[in-house]
Amino acid sequence: MPPMGFSSWLDSLFAIGMASSFLGAYLSVSLIGLGTTLVLILGSLSIFRKEGFSIVKNNPLFIPIMLLSGAIIISIIFASPYDFEKPLGKLRYLVCFFIFTAFFVRAPQKLNWIEHWGVFLSVFLAVISVLQHFGVFSPLKWLFGTPQALIPGSHDHYLATGFSFHHNPFAATLNFLSAPLLALGLFSVSIRKRRVFFSSFVFCLVGIAMSFSRSSWIAWFVSTFVIFLLFNWRLALTFLGIIATGAVGLFFYYLPIQERLSNAETSASERFELWRVCLEMFKASPLIGHGFYSFGSRYQNYTNWHLKTKNFPVEAHNMYLDLLSGTGLLGSLTFLFFIATTLKVLVTGYRNTGFSSHQRAWLLGTLGMFISFMVGGCFDKLFYMTQTLVPMLFFLSIGIALTMQPIPSSK
């Protein structure tokens, strides 16, 4: 075998960066950092060496993301001083999105690799989540000495977090994975593949359930229902019946569910106060906000709950209101434009029967993933956390890349 040239080494390291960006969401945030750094540096060299800027400019989300990035930068420039370096760094992930997309445009066959790893991760993380929930074993405690968090109100059941330090991003990333696996199962002609993908979807559900993340439960339900509805409305009705029966049964016969829901009123009152603060911040600077992701630096000016409530959250727990307070109308409208454009592109692509069943499965799965991001963002900062932002953009790049593929002729 002849020695690899410099160009081949660049492509190989770029592929490692792509793999690390994906796997890091489930195994290590540090791996995400390594992966996205390789993607930014080597991916840019690889893309511009072969296609120049055209493959980025032709991305259907190029204008929405550029407008959103501009609004974020403007909000920071004109804001009063705060610690903006880390929030500003999130913009590099938006740049990574264009490189992710270009990669899958050039190498759509790599989707098979994502599918194989997705199946493995669903099983592996389901086992970890069950062990964590019952307090048997936690990789975080073993690797870093980090104690597990009990379910509020429980004395012997824990919130499953996988390899994440919080149960919400763990469950959110499983939501992102479960949607494509379900769609692939629905479109599979092979009985064996259908069983594999459906089983993997169920394993993802186990991990989401064991996380006891109520927002992720809601996001999973909505995204899964939409996938079934778009595929076959009768399946959607069957899904509703199964979920209703299962939810009632679990509530009455599994104590941790009751314990988790028992503190919903306290959580709701805190969330309402956080959202009120966001609206007050918005009123004080409605056009460009107080600076992207500045809520934690300024909320004390609008509430005294942090003085009288132990462990009062310093996050807005709503990415839409956080954007509204941080970037004002300018940032919020550009973000909604990004969402609307994404939904239009994915729905149009899915409805185009010129694509293969495999392509349509991924388009439907990407749409379901993005819906879970939209719904989950109503209760958490999914646009701000590296562990949720990067996998969302990674999966989204797959769907967008497929829409950029030429549709086979029907001759």
N, C-alpha and C positions, 0 to 999 in steps of 0.2 A: 504494500500500500504506500503510495507516495506521501511525503510529509505534507501536512496541512499548511496552506499559505496564510498570509496575514489576514486576508479577507475571510477565509474560513474560520479562523480563530475568533474574529469579531462576531460572525454569525452564531458561532457556538456559545460564546459568552452572552450574547443577546438572548438566545434561547434559554440559557440558565436564568437570566434576569426575568424573563417571562414566567418561567416555572416558579421561581421564588416569590414573585409578586402574587401569584395565585395561591400557592401552598401556604405562604406566610399568613394569610387571613385566617387560616385554621390551625396553624402550628406555632407561629411566633411573629410578633409585630416587628422584631428586629430583622426577620427574614424579609418582610415587606420592604423595610428600609434598604436592605441590600439589593433586592430585586428591582425596585423602582429606580435606584441609582444606576444600575447597569442598563436598565431600559432607557433612561434619559440620555445617557452618554453614548452607549454603543448602538442603541436603537436609532437614535438620531443620525449617527454616521451611516448605519446600514440603509436607512430609508432614503436619506438625501443623496446617498451615493448611487442609488438605483432609480428612484422615481423623482427625485427633487421634491419640491414643495407641493406638487399637483395632487398627490394622494392624500395629503392633509387638507388642502383647500377644497377638495371634492367631497370631503366628509359632510354628510347632511347636518351634523351638529356643529360644524365649524363656526358659523355665525352666532348661534345661541351661546356657545361656550365662550367665545371671544367677548361678547357683550356682557356676560355674567362676570368674567374675569376683570373686564374694565370697570364695572360697577364696584366690585370688591376693592380694587386698587384705589378708586376715587374715594370710597368711604374711609379708607385708611389714611390717605393723604390729607383729607380735610378734617379728620377727627382730632380731638384733644389727645394728648399723649397717653398711651397705654402700651402694654406689652404685645405688640403686633407681629413680632418676628415669627412666632410659631404659627399663628393663623395664616399669615401671608405665605408660609411654606406649603400650605395646602394646595396652592395654585400649581405646584409642580405635578401634582397628581392629575390635574386636568390636562396638562401637557402629555402626561403618560397615556391618557386615554387615546389621543390621536395616534400614538405609536403602537399601542395595543391593537387598535383597529387596523392599522396598516399591516401589522404582522398577520392577522387573520385574513385580510384580503389577499395577501401573498401566499399564505399557507393554510387554507381552510381544512386540509387534512389533519391538522393538529387538534381539531375538535375531538378526534378519537382519543387522544391523550387526555384531554380534559374529562371526557366521559369516564375513562378507566379510573382516573384518580378520584373523580367524584363518587364513584361507587365505593371505592376503598374508604374514603374519608367518611362517608355516611355510616358505614358499619363501625369503623374505628371510634368515631366520636360518639356514636350511640352507646357503645360499651363503656367508654370513659364517663359519659354523662350519668349512666345508671349507677356506676360505682361511686361517683361523686355524690349523687343524690342521697344514697344510703350511707354515706360516710365511710365507705370501705377503702377507697383509694382516690387520691387527687394528684395528677402530675405536677400541679403548681406547688402543692405542699411538699412533694418529694424533691422537686428541682430547686425551689426557691425558698422553701419554708413558709410559704404564704398560707395562712389559715383559711379554711373554707367558711363561707358565710351561710349561717342558718337561714332557713325560710322564716321571715318575720312571723312570730307567733308559734313557731315550732321549736322543739327541744332536741330532735333527733333526725331531722331531714334537712338537706342542704340544697342550695341553689347550684345547679350544674353550670360550670363556666368553661369546660374544656381546657384549652391552653390559654384562654383569655383571662384577664384579671377582673372581669365583670360579666354577669350573666346576660346582659342585654346584647352586647356585640357578638357574643357566642351564638345566641339564638338567632340574631339577625343574619349572620353569615350562613347559618344553616337554612334559613328561609331563602336566601339567594341561591343556594345549591338545590334545594328541594324542588323549586319551580321547573328548572330545565329537566331534572330527572323525571318528574311527573309527565311533562310534555313528551319527552323521548319515549316513555312507556306507552303513552296513548297512541303515538304514531308508529310504533314498532310493528313490523309485519311478523318478525320472528317471535315465536312464543317464548323461546329462551331469553331473548333480549327483553321482551316485555316483562317477564318475571323478575329479571335482574333489576331493571329500572324501577319497577313498582316497589320491589322490596327495598331498594335504596331510598326511595321516597319515604317509605314507612320508617326506616331507620333514622332519617332526618327528623321526622316527626317525633320520634322518641327523644332525641336530643333537645328539640325545641320544647317539648313537654317538660322534661326534667330541669330545664333552665328556670322554669316558673316565672318567665318574663311575660307578664300579661300583655304588654304592647306587642310582643312578637307572636303571641297566640292570635291576637286580632289580625295582625298583618298576614300571618300564615292562612287564616281562614278566608280573608278577602281575596288574596292572590290565588289561592287554590280554587275558590269558587269561580273566579273570573276565567281561569284556565279551563275548567270543566264547562262553563257556560259557552265559551267561544268554540270549544271542540264539539260539544253535544249537550243541548240544554236538558235532556233527560238525565244525563249523568250528573248534571248540576243539582237537579232535584233530589236524586238519590243521595248525593253527597250531603245535602242539607239534612236529610232524614237521619243518616248515619251519625253526623256530628251532633245533632240535637240529642239523639238517644245516648251517645257516648258521654256528652257533657253532663247530662242529668245524672247518669249512673256514677260517673266519677265524683261529682259534687256530693252525692249522698253517701258514697261508700269509700271514698279515699280522703282521710282526714287532712293531709297536707293541702289539698285543694281548698278546703274550708278555711284552713289557717292562712293561706295566702290571700284569700279574698276578704278575710276579716279586717284587714287594715286598709282596705280600699278607700274608705272614707277619709282617713288621715292623709293618705297619699294624694287624694283628689284635692283636698283643701290646700296642700302645699303647691300642687301644680297650678291651681287657680291663682294663687298668690304670685307665682313665678310668671304666669302669663299676663297678669295685671301689670307687673313690673315692665314686661316687654312693651305693652301698649303705652305705658307712661313714658318710656324711653322713646318710643316712636313719636309720640306727641311733641316731645321736646326737640326732635330733629327729624321731621317727616320725609324730607327729600333724600338725603344721603346717609342718614343714621349716625351712629356714634363710633363707627369703625367695625369692620368685619370681625365677628366673634369677640366682641368686647363686653359681653354681658357679665362675665365673671369679675371684670374690673370695675363695673359701675353699678351693679344692682344695689349695693349698700346705700346709694344715694336716693333710692326710691322705696325702701322698705326697712323695717326694723325687726322683721321676723328672725333674722339671723342672730339677733341678740337674745331672743327669748325661746328659740327652738333649737334644741341640740341637733347637730348634724343636718342643719338646713341646707338643701341642695344649692350649689352655686352654678348650676346649669339650667338653661331655660326649659329643657325637656320638651322642646318643640322646635324643629329646625326652621319652620316657616316663620314663627314669631321671632325666633332668634335672628333670622335674616332681616326681618322687618325692623327690629330695633337696631341692628348693627349696620345694615346697608340701606335702610329706608325704602321708599317706593322704588327707587332706581334699581336696587339690587333685587328686591322681591319680584318686581315685574319681569326682570330679565331671567330670574330663576323659574318663574311660571312659564315664560316663553320657552325656556330649555325643556321643561317638563312636557308642555303641549307639543312641541316639535318632536320630542322623543316618542311620545305616544302615537302621534300621527304616522311617523316613519315605521314603527314596529307593527302597528295594526295594518297599515297598507301592505307591508311586506308579507305579513301572515296571510292576508286575504288573497294575495297573488298566487293563484294556483299554478303559475308557471314554474315556481320553485319546487324542488323535490320535497318529498315527505320529510326527509331528514332536515332539510333547511327550514321548512315550516315548523317542525318540532322545536328547533332552536329559537326561532323567532317568537313562537308562542311562549316558550320557557323564559326567554329574555323579557318579554312583556310581563309575565307573571312576577319575575324577579323585581322588575322596576316598580310594579304596583306594590309589592311588599315594602320596598324602600319608601315609596310615597306615604303609605299608611303608617309604617313604623316611625317615620319622621314626624308624625303628629304628636308623638309621645317621647321622642328622644332626639339626640343630636347626630343622626346618622350621616349628615353631610359633613360633619366636623371631625368625626373619629376616623383615624387612619384605617383601623381594622374593619370599618364598614364602608368608607368612601372608596378605597382601592378595589375591593372585590365587586362593589356595585359597578364601577367604571370598567372593570375587567370583563364582567359578564355582559355589560351593555355593549362593549366594543365588539363582542361576538355577533350580536344581533345586527348592529349597524354595519359590520363588515359583510354580512350576508346580503344585506340590501344593496350593497355596492357591487355585488357579483353580477355578471351578465346572466340574464335569464335564458335558459336553453330555448332554441327555436322549436316550435311545435310542428315543423315540417316532417 
